[in-house]
Amino acid sequence: MQKQQWLIKLDKTKAKNRIAQAIIIVALFLTLPAAANALETVFDGKIYSGQSILAEDTAFKLYLGNNNAGVLAEHGKGVFFLTNNSCQQTNAVRLCLDNIELETSTRLYKIGVRAISLKPKLSITRTMPRNEFLMGESVVVSASIQNTGGLASSVTYTDIFPEGIEVIEKEGVSGTSRGVKWAGNIKESETVSFTYKIKINAIIDRTFAAKLTYYDGTRTQALFSSTLAIKSEHLLQQIVTLGAKEMLTGEINNITI
């Protein structure tokens, strides 16, 4: 009997421990930050059948289907049929049907719909630790491309330099001694980074900007980085000449610089 009571107590203790562990796990889960969603919702509302919404320069005209079983969405390049809690998309917009509700005041059905932009949003960061040099010195240029929107395809980054500036090292990019190039696709919430070292071989006093082109789902876009200034000077060489190559201790000699 005592053994049975002890086993019952042990089972209750295990159950309490498991409940406590489960509570801790749930609490930790609830306190975790929500995953960042880079895609922007450009429309979230309710409209009547036959009305339109505009998203990323595309007009979507919505019609209720038979028996209100879904929605027909006409747009410039075709037609979607959406059922409740489903989405379809073009290259630039994802259209989602959230619900179909009867509006009691008008006795008309309203369509709850969201339009989410799939267009990429790119930015360039391009830095150097300094911008004043002597001829012959070199410096590392650090560059990164960040995408806070949808997929960016056919992305091309170019940084071209004039005579007198030579690219001597590259990491993560291709190119020649006159410039560098990176090409590829950049996914949602992705950042691409690379570096290259340039050498200043001439007197330079000007600013430079890198160029970025990409396809945003409807057309090719271009943007430029902020400018970097490069200013260089001649390396001063001092030549010392003695008047006499040989002399005794205490004698005076002429020094020409």
Steps between C-alpha positions, in 0.01 A plus 500: 500500500780740590678409176182578302461837679865581426453413132185717481690792656787444256260500202340823624844661541598399144172638368557832680854520363376433147231767536757748630733422209216543254410838654863613473518390134177684417621812683828495311317454172271793573792728585695422184499791253287448192690423183561812299288519189664719242204500264276805518120478505383779270125435538302336779126560497152405381336588170177417319481271199583696184735743677875529439817545702832639374826338608845566352350666191271202437121526526318190629123490443324248724175311438319250722481151355195276484341438843767732649741207488793716395613813323602569143780758479563663163830679440696631204667169419227248576251370756531337844242286675540521876336280761475595866839533674698456180745716305619535142759734358646687206867589480440809711194434720364216714119519532335319793130435567443505877121471521162572342251654744139614475465865599181515706427869435501465121436126465793496257804278516839659563832350399784510752821518297868576548757606240866440588781659303756256363723773360857505628633794702874528459753729663879527464752561776852580376776621731875567527689560827652826365504711185837682497806317365853529375571368154568127517282435803206259498167470680224238540149586378223312685163469329170332584161477328198454729156387383208581731234405244422208271733312267734720296610328179767587245682718754825654370735714711783687323769732634724640225811711565694737269864490401719540804296268725567127478304212650764268648294257711142368485295286739149393404499694172642464151654767281819648359760748619263781395190391690294231670168326431258284700201330333226271630164487677433630851223332698256656744679631815841405357819709509796444267842635604840517334828695508765618256830682542599792280839663454541871424770547235436863399389836631124467555247742647146391419198295613375161377170311521417135432200402285240231564243368252233237572163365382215583739239266350370746242798698371876553538591758764827681570640667809833646609696479822601807695824650371847434641764771476861417415775761529866415446830690512856444380723299728768747614848357461794656680847465340795591722839580337826556691751755371794273582482124514794474741578724796690505828348533844422865571499610134199683353311356205216632280170308486259554210136381532 
